[in-house]
Amino acid sequence: MRPRHYNPAIDILFVCTGNMCRSPMAEVLLRRRLDQRGIDAQVRSAGLTRAGSAAAEPAVQAMREFGLDLAAHESRMLSAPMVECSDLVIGLAREHVREVVLVGPGAFGRTFTLKELVRRGHDLGCRHSDESLAAWLERLNAGRSRVAHLGDSADDDVDDPIGRRAAVYERVADELSELVDQFVALAWPIDDEISPPDSSELATT
């Protein structure tokens, strides 16, 4: 098995509320997964409410269990330039998608919640070997409605663990790890390429 050929480096931005729990955990999980696959990408995260805060200690501990270090993380505020230069913006809940689109009105077609991205990827198919990331996202965006991000259903939200027990952080970390793995498998699938048999081997005598 070998990775398919893909084009240029990409920029991915995770967004949550405080940039102290969900988005920094998702950031380091995805960065490591892409590094392992040799995929050229910049992965960043930002929040809606504050800058300069450390990652929540239970989030640091949860990532330590994955062999990842969040101790030096400092929260950043979401900004229009961040959205503009990102090829893909991933919110951890529907409210984050709404806020991203307010900051960057043209970004809806490349802004999804993580659960929505994975769900639509499974429904509409993984990225083709000759398909750019932008083209795949355009395919996943087809038929989406902004109104869906205003509804009462929280099915596409990752639970916010802030201020809760360590066990909640651990559960959210496990969920993020699984979602990140699914996203990578959909966006960068690996071909199990089996060469067709030589025609001479099929000839009968």
C-alpha positions in Angstrom: 0.0 0.0 0.0 1.2 3.5 -0.7 -0.2 7.0 -0.3 -1.8 8.6 -3.4 -0.2 11.6 -5.0 -1.6 14.9 -3.8 -0.8 18.5 -4.6 0.4 21.4 -2.5 0.8 21.9 1.2 -2.4 22.8 3.0 -3.4 24.9 5.9 -6.0 23.6 8.4 -7.5 25.6 11.2 -9.4 24.1 14.2 -11.8 26.5 16.1 -13.5 26.1 19.5 -14.7 28.5 22.1 -11.7 29.2 24.3 -8.9 27.4 22.4 -7.9 25.7 25.7 -9.5 22.2 25.3 -11.1 20.8 22.1 -9.3 22.7 19.3 -5.7 22.4 20.7 -6.3 18.6 21.3 -7.6 18.2 17.8 -4.7 20.3 16.5 -1.9 18.1 18.0 -3.7 14.9 17.2 -4.1 15.8 13.5 -0.6 17.3 13.2 0.9 14.0 14.4 -1.3 11.9 12.2 -0.4 13.9 9.1 3.3 13.9 10.0 3.2 10.1 10.3 1.7 10.0 6.8 4.3 12.4 5.4 1.6 14.9 4.4 2.7 18.5 4.0 0.3 20.6 6.1 0.2 23.4 8.6 -2.3 22.7 11.4 -3.3 25.5 13.8 -6.1 26.3 16.2 -7.9 29.4 17.6 -10.8 30.3 19.8 -13.6 32.9 20.1 -13.1 34.3 23.6 -9.6 34.8 24.7 -5.9 34.9 23.9 -2.8 34.0 25.9 -4.4 31.3 28.1 -2.7 28.0 28.7 -4.4 24.7 27.8 -6.7 23.3 30.5 -4.6 21.0 32.7 -7.0 18.0 32.2 -6.5 18.5 28.4 -2.7 18.6 28.8 -3.0 15.3 30.8 -5.4 13.7 28.3 -2.9 14.5 25.5 0.0 13.2 27.6 -1.8 9.8 27.5 -1.5 10.0 23.7 2.2 10.9 23.9 1.5 14.5 22.9 2.5 17.7 24.7 0.2 20.7 25.2 2.1 22.3 28.0 3.4 25.2 25.9 0.1 25.9 24.2 -1.3 29.5 24.4 -4.8 30.3 23.2 -5.3 32.5 20.2 -8.3 34.6 19.1 -9.9 33.8 15.7 -9.3 36.5 13.1 -10.2 37.2 9.5 -6.6 36.6 8.2 -6.6 33.2 9.9 -9.8 32.2 8.1 -8.7 33.7 4.8 -5.4 31.8 4.6 -6.9 28.4 5.7 -7.8 25.8 3.1 -10.1 24.1 5.6 -11.6 25.4 8.8 -12.9 22.8 11.3 -15.2 23.9 14.1 -15.7 21.6 17.1 -19.4 22.6 17.3 -22.0 24.3 15.0 -21.6 27.6 16.9 -17.9 27.7 15.7 -18.9 27.3 12.1 -21.4 30.2 12.5 -18.7 32.4 14.0 -16.1 31.6 11.4 -18.6 32.5 8.6 -19.3 35.8 10.4 -15.5 36.5 10.4 -15.0 35.3 6.9 -18.3 35.4 5.0 -16.9 33.5 2.0 -15.6 30.6 4.1 -18.7 28.5 4.5 -17.9 26.1 1.7 -14.6 25.1 3.4 -15.8 25.3 7.0 -17.4 22.3 8.7 -17.7 20.8 12.1 -15.4 17.9 12.6 -18.3 15.5 12.9 -20.1 16.9 9.9 -16.9 16.6 7.8 -16.5 13.0 8.7 -20.2 12.2 8.2 -20.4 13.9 4.8 -17.1 12.2 3.8 -18.6 8.8 4.6 -21.9 9.7 2.8 -20.4 11.2 -0.3 -17.1 9.3 -0.7 -13.5 9.8 0.1 -11.2 12.0 -1.8 -10.3 10.6 -5.3 -6.7 10.1 -6.3 -6.9 12.9 -8.9 -9.1 15.2 -6.7 -7.7 18.3 -5.0 -8.7 19.1 -1.4 -10.6 22.1 -2.6 -12.5 20.0 -5.1 -13.3 17.3 -2.4 -14.6 20.0 0.0 -16.7 21.5 -2.8 -18.2 18.0 -3.3 -18.9 17.7 0.4 -20.4 21.1 0.5 -22.9 20.4 -2.2 -26.5 20.7 -0.8 -25.4 22.0 2.6 -27.6 24.5 4.3 -26.4 27.3 6.6 -29.8 26.9 8.4 -28.7 23.4 9.6 -26.1 25.1 11.8 -28.8 27.1 13.6 -31.0 24.1 14.7 -31.4 22.5 18.0 -29.7 19.2 17.2 -26.2 18.9 18.7 -25.4 15.7 16.7 -22.5 17.5 14.9 -21.0 19.0 18.1 -18.1 17.6 20.1 -19.0 18.1 23.8 -17.2 20.9 25.6 -15.3 19.5 28.7 -14.2 22.8 30.2 -14.6 22.8 34.0 -15.7 19.2 34.1 -14.1 16.0 35.5 -10.9 14.5 34.0 -12.9 11.6 32.8 -14.9 13.9 30.5 -11.7 15.2 29.0 -10.5 11.7 28.4 -13.7 10.8 26.7 -13.6 13.9 24.5 -9.9 13.1 23.7 -10.8 9.6 22.6 -13.6 10.9 20.4 -11.4 13.5 18.8 -8.7 10.9 18.1 -11.2 8.7 16.4 -12.7 11.5 14.4 -9.3 12.8 13.3 -8.3 9.3 12.2 -11.5 9.0 10.1 -11.0 12.4 8.6 -7.4 11.5 7.5 -8.6 8.2 6.1 -11.2 10.0 4.0 -9.1 13.0 2.9 -5.9 11.1 2.2 -6.9 7.5 1.5 -4.3 4.9 0.8 -4.6 2.8 -2.4 -4.2 -0.9 -2.0 -2.8 -1.2 -5.5 -2.6 -4.6 -7.0 -1.0 -4.8 -10.4 -3.2 -6.6 -12.9 -1.8 -9.9 -14.0 0.4 -10.0 -17.1 -1.7 -10.9 -20.1 0.8 -13.6 -21.0 0.0 -15.3 -17.7 -3.6 -15.5 -18.6 -3.0 -17.1 -22.0 -4.0 -20.7 -22.4 -1.9 -23.2 -24.2 
